[in-house]
C-alpha cells in the first residue's frame, strides 16, 4: 500500500507513548535547604518568636546583614534532615519575655508542620524546638548593635 493510499483511508491511530500516570514518571528531590527555609519562615510568623538561632548565630547574621547583598538568612536556627518521603527538623528560637513558652513552641510546631507538608508533600515526623534565650523588653537586639561604619 502506497503512502497516498494510506492517507486516503483516514487518520492513523496515535501511538501511545510511555505508560502510566505522568506524575509517576520520574523522581522529585527536595534539598535540605529548601525545607529549612520554609520552616524558618513559618517559625518566624508565630507571635512570641523574637528571633531564630543561638546568640552566636544571630551575631554572625547581624554582620552578614551589614554586608551588601548579605541579607538575613531564612535558614538561621533551622536544621533539616530530608529523606525521600519524610523530614525531621530541629529549630532554635528566642522568645519574647512574657509569652508562654510551651504555647509558642506548640504554635511553631503546628505552623512549621503545616507549611512544610503543604509545600513539599513530605511527612514531617518531628519538630524539635530548643529555646535558647528570652528577649527582655529593655534589651537591645544584638542585630541592632552599633551603627555601621560605612554609609
N, CA, C and O of each residue as an XYZ file, in Angstrom:
604
protein
N       0.848     -1.161      0.000
C       0.000      0.000      0.000
C       0.895      1.225      0.000
O       1.831      1.339      0.791
N       0.576      2.157     -0.926
C       1.407      3.341     -1.050
C       1.037      4.344      0.035
O       0.017      4.206      0.709
N       1.884      5.352      0.189
C       1.659      6.364      1.223
C       0.393      7.146      0.933
O      -0.331      7.511      1.859
N       0.108      7.413     -0.357
C      -1.092      8.177     -0.699
C      -2.352      7.379     -0.383
O      -3.361      7.948      0.031
N      -2.297      6.062     -0.576
C      -3.444      5.230     -0.246
C      -3.667      5.204      1.266
O      -4.807      5.182      1.731
N      -2.582      5.207      2.021
C      -2.686      5.144      3.480
C      -3.398      6.402      4.011
O      -4.256      6.298      4.887
N      -3.049      7.579      3.490
C      -3.667      8.820      3.942
C      -5.119      8.892      3.521
O      -5.939      9.484      4.222
N      -5.443      8.308      2.406
C      -6.812      8.342      1.915
C      -7.748      7.502      2.778
O      -8.950      7.764      2.828
N      -7.213      6.513      3.445
C      -8.047      5.637      4.268
C      -8.476      6.291      5.568
O      -9.383      5.778      6.223
N      -7.879      7.382      5.967
C      -8.272      8.060      7.202
C      -7.085      8.270      8.123
O      -5.978      7.810      7.840
N      -7.317      8.956      9.210
C      -6.216      9.266     10.132
C      -5.693      8.006     10.820
O      -6.418      7.043     11.071
N      -4.405      8.069     11.107
C      -3.781      6.954     11.825
C      -4.151      7.012     13.297
O      -4.447      8.076     13.839
N      -4.128      5.871     13.918
C      -4.340      5.813     15.358
C      -3.071      6.324     16.033
O      -1.980      5.828     15.750
N      -3.201      7.322     16.933
C      -1.985      7.841     17.575
C      -1.299      6.749     18.399
O      -1.941      5.910     19.030
N       0.009      6.801     18.364
C       0.799      5.842     19.126
C       0.889      6.353     20.556
O       1.283      7.499     20.776
N       0.538      5.540     21.513
C       0.608      5.927     22.921
C       2.054      5.826     23.381
O       2.687      4.776     23.261
N       2.554      6.905     23.897
C       3.943      6.947     24.358
C       3.967      6.827     25.883
O       3.090      7.349     26.572
N       4.969      6.141     26.392
C       5.105      5.993     27.834
C       3.954      5.200     28.420
O       3.061      4.766     27.693
N       3.969      5.016     29.676
C       2.895      4.274     30.320
C       2.615      4.823     31.695
O       3.516      5.304     32.381
N       1.391      4.750     32.084
C       1.031      5.162     33.438
C       0.848      6.655     33.570
O       0.963      7.410     32.604
N       0.566      7.050     34.762
C       0.324      8.438     35.126
C       1.600      9.270     34.942
O       2.660      8.866     35.422
N       1.527     10.419     34.260
C       2.724     11.249     34.077
C       3.386     11.645     35.391
O       4.600     11.841     35.434
N       2.603     11.764     36.467
C       3.162     12.163     37.764
C       4.107     11.108     38.330
O       4.909     11.406     39.214
N       4.018      9.886     37.832
C       4.874      8.813     38.353
C       6.111      8.590     37.483
O       6.897      7.683     37.758
N       6.293      9.385     36.461
C       7.423      9.218     35.552
C       8.593     10.093     35.963
O       8.870     11.104     35.317
N       9.257      9.729     36.991
C      10.411     10.492     37.443
C      10.390     10.642     38.945
O       9.494     10.153     39.633
N      11.403     11.332     39.431
C      11.577     11.478     40.872
C      11.814     12.939     41.197
O      12.523     13.635     40.470
N      11.235     13.397     42.269
C      11.452     14.764     42.746
C      12.244     14.691     44.040
O      11.871     13.968     44.963
N      13.328     15.435     44.106
C      14.092     15.511     45.347
C      14.047     16.950     45.844
O      14.062     17.900     45.061
N      13.991     17.085     47.157
C      13.927     18.404     47.783
C      15.143     18.546     48.690
O      15.370     17.721     49.574
N      15.917     19.597     48.462
C      17.144     19.831     49.230
C      16.824     20.204     50.673
O      15.780     20.789     50.961
N      17.740     19.856     51.572
C      17.586     20.210     52.985
C      17.345     21.712     53.140
O      16.506     22.133     53.937
N      18.083     22.514     52.377
C      17.977     23.969     52.476
C      16.606     24.503     52.128
O      16.177     25.517     52.679
N      15.912     23.837     51.224
C      14.552     24.255     50.855
C      13.616     24.065     52.049
O      12.842     24.959     52.389
N      13.694     22.903     52.675
C      12.860     22.612     53.843
C      13.232     23.552     54.998
O      12.353     24.028     55.716
N      14.526     23.817     55.177
C      14.973     24.716     56.238
C      14.422     26.122     56.035
O      14.011     26.774     56.995
N      14.414     26.588     54.795
C      13.912     27.929     54.508
C      12.415     28.025     54.785
O      11.954     28.986     55.401
N      11.663     27.036     54.333
C      10.214     27.020     54.577
C       9.939     27.003     56.075
O       9.101     27.761     56.564
N      10.645     26.133     56.811
C      10.435     26.014     58.256
C      10.835     27.293     58.980
O      10.140     27.726     59.899
N      11.941     27.901     58.577
C      12.393     29.134     59.218
C      11.393     30.268     59.055
O      11.107     30.994     60.007
N      10.865     30.418     57.850
C       9.871     31.471     57.614
C       8.586     31.192     58.374
O       7.978     32.112     58.920
N       8.164     29.930     58.415
C       6.942     29.564     59.140
C       7.105     29.805     60.640
O       6.167     30.263     61.293
N       8.266     29.507     61.189
C       8.502     29.709     62.621
C       8.509     31.188     62.973
O       7.974     31.583     64.010
N       9.113     32.011     62.114
C       9.175     33.451     62.374
C       7.788     34.103     62.349
O       7.600     35.172     62.930
N       6.826     33.475     61.688
C       5.462     34.012     61.608
C       4.690     33.883     62.917
O       3.632     34.494     63.070
N       5.198     33.104     63.854
C       4.468     32.846     65.102
C       4.708     33.986     66.098
O       5.845     34.382     66.356
N       3.616     34.492     66.642
C       3.681     35.545     67.653
C       4.419     35.017     68.882
O       4.098     33.942     69.390
N       5.397     35.768     69.351
C       6.182     35.355     70.511
C       7.569     34.879     70.136
O       8.441     34.790     71.001
N       7.798     34.568     68.859
C       9.146     34.206     68.394
C       9.854     35.513     68.063
O       9.456     36.233     67.146
N      10.907     35.811     68.819
C      11.649     37.050     68.605
C      12.710     36.878     67.531
O      12.899     37.760     66.693
N      13.404     35.743     67.553
C      14.493     35.501     66.604
C      14.737     34.005     66.502
O      14.196     33.211     67.271
N      15.559     33.646     65.538
C      15.936     32.249     65.325
C      17.440     32.118     65.498
O      18.196     33.000     65.091
N      17.874     31.019     66.101
C      19.297     30.730     66.237
C      19.845     31.113     67.595
O      19.186     31.781     68.391
N      21.075     30.669     67.840
C      21.768     30.979     69.090
C      22.305     32.401     69.039
O      22.264     33.052     67.995
N      22.800     32.871     70.154
C      23.379     34.212     70.202
C      24.496     34.387     69.197
O      24.570     35.422     68.534
N      25.365     33.401     69.068
C      26.478     33.485     68.129
C      25.966     33.535     66.691
O      26.443     34.339     65.890
N      25.007     32.690     66.365
C      24.452     32.670     65.011
C      23.791     34.002     64.685
O      23.893     34.486     63.557
N      23.108     34.603     65.672
C      22.454     35.891     65.435
C      23.485     36.994     65.264
O      23.284     37.904     64.459
N      24.584     36.932     66.005
C      25.642     37.924     65.865
C      26.276     37.840     64.480
O      26.504     38.858     63.826
N      26.555     36.624     64.048
C      27.107     36.433     62.702
C      26.109     36.923     61.659
O      26.494     37.533     60.662
N      24.822     36.654     61.892
C      23.778     37.125     60.986
C      23.733     38.639     60.923
O      23.504     39.205     59.853
N      23.949     39.311     62.058
C      23.946     40.773     62.084
C      25.094     41.327     61.254
O      24.928     42.330     60.560
N      26.246     40.692     61.316
C      27.387     41.113     60.498
C      27.064     40.893     59.024
O      27.344     41.752     58.188
N      26.477     39.748     58.710
C      26.120     39.425     57.323
C      25.108     40.435     56.782
O      25.152     40.785     55.603
N      24.190     40.909     57.643
C      23.182     41.884     57.217
C      23.823     43.192     56.777
O      23.284     43.891     55.919
N      24.968     43.525     57.358
C      25.628     44.793     57.033
C      26.436     44.722     55.750
O      26.814     45.755     55.196
N      26.703     43.524     55.278
C      27.450     43.359     54.026
C      26.466     43.496     52.872
O      25.435     42.822     52.862
N      26.762     44.356     51.898
C      25.839     44.494     50.766
C      25.564     43.145     50.107
O      26.488     42.408     49.762
N      24.289     42.837     49.940
C      23.904     41.571     49.318
C      23.905     40.402     50.278
O      23.558     39.285     49.895
N      24.299     40.647     51.545
C      24.355     39.557     52.527
C      22.978     39.061     52.912
O      22.685     37.868     52.827
N      22.132     39.992     53.339
C      20.751     39.648     53.674
C      20.621     38.673     54.832
O      21.553     37.935     55.153
N      19.467     38.683     55.442
C      19.193     37.787     56.564
C      18.895     36.401     56.040
O      18.153     36.240     55.070
N      19.468     35.410     56.675
C      19.261     34.038     56.242
C      17.976     33.478     56.830
O      17.780     33.480     58.045
N      17.106     32.999     55.954
C      15.850     32.404     56.410
C      16.084     31.057     57.073
O      15.200     30.539     57.756
N      17.269     30.484     56.877
C      17.553     29.163     57.440
C      18.249     29.237     58.795
O      18.502     28.202     59.411
N      18.562     30.437     59.267
C      19.247     30.586     60.550
C      18.430     29.950     61.665
O      17.244     30.243     61.811
N      19.054     29.087     62.447
C      18.384     28.436     63.571
C      17.572     27.212     63.177
O      16.812     26.692     63.994
N      17.715     26.742     61.943
C      16.942     25.596     61.468
C      17.881     24.557     60.861
O      18.777     24.890     60.086
N      17.665     23.302     61.223
C      18.404     22.184     60.633
C      17.391     21.123     60.225
O      16.552     20.711     61.026
N      17.475     20.687     58.976
C      16.534     19.679     58.470
C      17.298     18.460     57.984
O      18.397     18.569     57.441
N      16.703     17.315     58.188
C      17.161     16.065     57.583
C      16.029     15.604     56.682
O      14.923     15.326     57.145
N      16.320     15.526     55.379
C      15.278     15.209     54.413
C      15.551     13.854     53.782
O      16.636     13.600     53.259
N      14.538     12.984     53.843
C      14.602     11.699     53.169
C      13.760     11.749     51.906
O      13.435     12.831     51.416
N      13.406     10.586     51.379
C      12.606     10.554     50.153
C      11.163     10.963     50.395
O      10.560     11.620     49.547
N      10.596     10.583     51.545
C       9.193     10.900     51.812
C       8.964     11.553     53.178
O       7.840     11.949     53.489
N      10.011     11.669     53.993
C       9.870     12.229     55.338
C      10.970     13.234     55.614
O      12.012     13.238     54.960
N      10.716     14.091     56.600
C      11.721     15.036     57.048
C      11.602     15.220     58.564
O      10.525     15.062     59.139
N      12.718     15.553     59.188
C      12.761     15.872     60.616
C      13.475     17.207     60.757
O      14.421     17.491     60.023
N      13.021     18.030     61.705
C      13.553     19.378     61.848
C      13.967     19.680     63.275
O      13.329     19.234     64.228
N      15.041     20.442     63.410
C      15.489     20.979     64.691
C      15.499     22.494     64.552
O      16.111     23.033     63.629
N      14.819     23.185     65.473
C      14.758     24.642     65.447
C      15.288     25.199     66.744
O      15.059     24.633     67.813
N      15.997     26.310     66.653
C      16.474     27.019     67.825
C      15.868     28.411     67.784
O      16.092     29.166     66.838
N      15.096     28.752     68.820
C      14.375     30.023     68.810
C      14.685     30.854     70.050
O      15.121     30.344     71.081
N      14.441     32.157     69.908
C      14.473     33.103     71.022
C      13.049     33.619     71.150
O      12.455     34.066     70.169
N      12.501     33.557     72.360
C      11.127     34.004     72.574
C      11.106     35.355     73.271
O      12.056     35.733     73.957
N      10.006     36.073     73.085
C       9.807     37.349     73.775
C       9.468     37.080     75.236
O       8.772     36.113     75.546
N       9.957     37.932     76.134
C       9.653     37.802     77.551
C       8.150     37.948     77.769
O       7.508     38.815     77.175
N       7.601     37.097     78.619
C       6.198     37.181     78.992
C       5.289     36.213     78.256
O       4.142     36.019     78.659
N       5.777     35.603     77.186
C       4.928     34.650     76.459
C       5.017     33.283     77.133
O       6.001     32.969     77.802
N       3.992     32.490     76.948
C       4.006     31.118     77.461
C       4.833     30.278     76.484
O       4.399     30.016     75.362
N       6.003     29.866     76.909
C       6.941     29.175     76.026
C       6.336     27.897     75.450
O       6.528     27.598     74.272
N       5.610     27.146     76.267
C       5.003     25.902     75.768
C       3.994     26.198     74.652
O       3.908     25.454     73.675
N       3.231     27.289     74.804
C       2.262     27.663     73.772
C       2.953     28.117     72.490
O       2.524     27.768     71.390
N       4.018     28.893     72.635
C       4.769     29.351     71.459
C       5.370     28.148     70.739
O       5.295     28.052     69.514
N       5.963     27.234     71.497
C       6.565     26.041     70.890
C       5.508     25.216     70.155
O       5.760     24.723     69.056
N       4.334     25.067     70.755
C       3.248     24.319     70.115
C       2.830     25.002     68.805
O       2.644     24.340     67.784
N       2.685     26.323     68.846
C       2.288     27.070     67.651
C       3.351     27.000     66.557
O       3.029     26.864     65.377
N       4.616     27.092     66.958
C       5.715     26.971     65.988
C       5.662     25.595     65.335
O       5.741     25.474     64.113
N       5.529     24.567     66.157
C       5.486     23.188     65.644
C       4.337     23.021     64.637
O       4.530     22.475     63.551
N       3.146     23.497     65.011
C       1.987     23.373     64.124
C       2.186     24.141     62.824
O       1.887     23.625     61.747
N       2.689     25.369     62.915
C       2.875     26.208     61.731
C       3.932     25.619     60.795
O       3.755     25.601     59.577
N       5.022     25.142     61.375
C       6.106     24.557     60.576
C       5.633     23.280     59.883
O       5.858     23.103     58.686
N       4.980     22.394     60.631
C       4.497     21.138     60.041
C       3.526     21.430     58.898
O       3.626     20.833     57.826
N       2.600     22.337     59.128
C       1.606     22.675     58.107
C       2.278     23.209     56.841
O       1.973     22.758     55.737
N       3.195     24.171     57.002
C       3.851     24.790     55.840
C       4.716     23.793     55.085
O       4.645     23.720     53.858
N       5.533     23.023     55.801
C       6.440     22.083     55.139
C       5.661     20.981     54.419
O       5.964     20.659     53.270
N       4.667     20.404     55.082
C       3.900     19.327     54.447
C       3.113     19.833     53.239
O       3.033     19.151     52.217
N       2.529     21.034     53.357
C       1.738     21.586     52.251
C       2.625     21.917     51.053
O       2.251     21.644     49.912
N       3.788     22.499     51.300
C       4.628     22.956     50.192
C       5.502     21.871     49.582
O       5.835     21.938     48.399
N       5.880     20.867     50.379
C       6.811     19.849     49.871
C       6.176     18.494     49.635
O       6.683     17.703     48.839
N       5.068     18.210     50.317
C       4.473     16.880     50.229
C       5.186     15.860     51.105
O       4.791     14.695     51.143
N       6.230     16.282     51.809
C       6.952     15.388     52.722
C       6.177     15.269     54.034
O       5.492     16.203     54.451
N       6.295     14.108     54.673
C       5.717     13.934     56.002
C       6.734     14.434     57.022
O       7.886     14.000     57.021
N       6.308     15.346     57.891
C       7.184     15.839     58.956
C       7.023     14.895     60.138
O       5.957     14.834     60.750
N       8.089     14.155     60.459
C       7.990     13.166     61.531
C       8.265     13.765     62.907
O       7.761     13.266     63.913
N       9.072     14.844     62.955
C       9.288     15.515     64.240
C       9.824     16.915     64.021
O      10.528     17.193     63.051
N       9.467     17.796     64.959
C       9.997     19.154     65.001
C      10.476     19.373     66.428
O       9.670     19.562     67.339
N      11.780     19.348     66.614
C      12.373     19.580     67.931
C      12.674     21.063     68.065
O      13.267     21.666     67.170
N      12.266     21.651     69.184
C      12.453     23.083     69.390
C      13.304     23.301     70.632
O      12.992     22.798     71.712
N      14.373     24.052     70.464
C      15.227     24.448     71.584
C      15.069     25.948     71.773
O      15.322     26.725     70.852
N      14.649     26.353     72.965
C      14.539     27.779     73.280
C      15.875     28.183     73.880
O      16.224     27.765     74.984
N      16.626     29.006     73.137
C      17.993     29.328     73.564
C      18.088     30.634     74.338
O      19.110     30.901     74.971
N      17.025     31.462     74.299
C      17.102     32.739     75.000
C      15.700     33.344     75.115
O      14.763     32.933     74.431
N      15.594     34.333     76.005
C      14.377     35.109     76.164
C      14.762     36.566     75.939
O      15.701     37.070     76.556
N      14.036     37.238     75.055
C      14.303     38.651     74.761
C      13.559     39.495     75.777
O      12.328     39.504     75.799
N      14.300     40.206     76.620
C      13.703     41.084     77.620
C      13.300     42.398     76.960
O      13.935     42.827     75.997
N      12.250     43.037     77.468
C      11.764     44.266     76.817
C      12.810     45.377     76.742
O      12.826     46.141     75.777
N      13.682     45.477     77.748
C      14.651     46.573     77.758
C      15.999     46.205     77.137
O      16.918     47.024     77.130
N      16.125     44.977     76.615
C      17.372     44.565     75.967
C      17.427     45.083     74.535
O      16.443     45.027     73.798
N      18.591     45.586     74.162
C      18.783     45.970     72.758
C      19.045     44.694     71.967
O      19.697     43.771     72.454
N      18.536     44.656     70.762
C      18.803     43.498     69.904
C      20.268     43.474     69.523
O      20.872     44.518     69.274
N      20.839     42.274     69.477
C      22.224     42.132     69.025
C      22.348     42.588     67.589
O      23.395     43.095     67.183
N      21.266     42.410     66.800
C      21.305     42.785     65.401
C      21.375     44.305     65.246
O      21.907     44.807     64.256
N      20.827     45.049     66.247
C      20.810     46.495     66.149
C      22.169     47.068     66.473
O      22.591     48.038     65.843
N      22.869     46.494     67.441
C      24.245     46.823     67.799
C      24.684     48.238     67.487
O      23.900     49.179     67.614
N      25.923     48.391     67.083
C      26.488     49.691     66.758
C      26.096     50.091     65.349
O      25.716     49.265     64.519
N      26.201     51.388     65.111
C      25.938     51.888     63.759
C      26.961     51.328     62.791
O      28.115     51.128     63.171
N      26.573     51.070     61.552
C      27.556     50.584     60.584
C      28.615     51.640     60.330
O      28.316     52.834     60.325
N      29.849     51.211     60.121
C      30.964     52.141     59.921
C      30.926     52.766     58.530
O      31.423     53.875     58.336
N      30.353     52.079     57.582
C      30.285     52.587     56.216
C      28.876     53.026     55.895
O      27.912     52.356     56.265
N      28.749     54.127     55.222
C      27.425     54.631     54.823
C      27.244     54.500     53.339
O      26.196     54.869     52.809
